[in-house]
Amino acid sequence: MLLIVSNCNKNDDDQPTNPIDQLPPATQTGAGTFGCLLDGEPFLPGNSQNPLDCVYQFVNGGYYFSLQANKRDDLNNRITLSLSTKSLEIEENEVFNLLENIDGNAYGRYSYATLETYTSQDYTGELTITKLDFTNNIVSGTFWYDIEDYNGVVHQIREGRFDMQFTQ
């Protein structure tokens, strides 16, 4: 009987309780992973159409990077977090300030249902590209940002990491 009880407790302990431990590891292999803490809770894409997408393209004379992660909340509303550049080339081992959604900038986005907001001069963050491999179309990095939503609530996105294959 003691063996059965200890096995049940052991299975319960297999789930990490620290939110950071619930995020995917920071890898650089094109593993198709994305995770961060959204207001202290793990944000992992899933249970949504097209939960994870990554594109890096040269269009109309400028480079555009876009990484988008989607999931649905308990009320079936779609939550989207994204990192993008607008006419800005990304480079390995570079840190980009996440600012307004204008040409020449990197920026973050938060979307709930159909309402979206962007980082700004007041609510900023950073995107660090840790790997950019054009042979295998792999981009990896880390990020954090603060963003004010459409209701004036400031959300904190922390401990972000991604390891994606991108399309060109």
Disulfide bonds with the S-S distance in Angstrom:
none
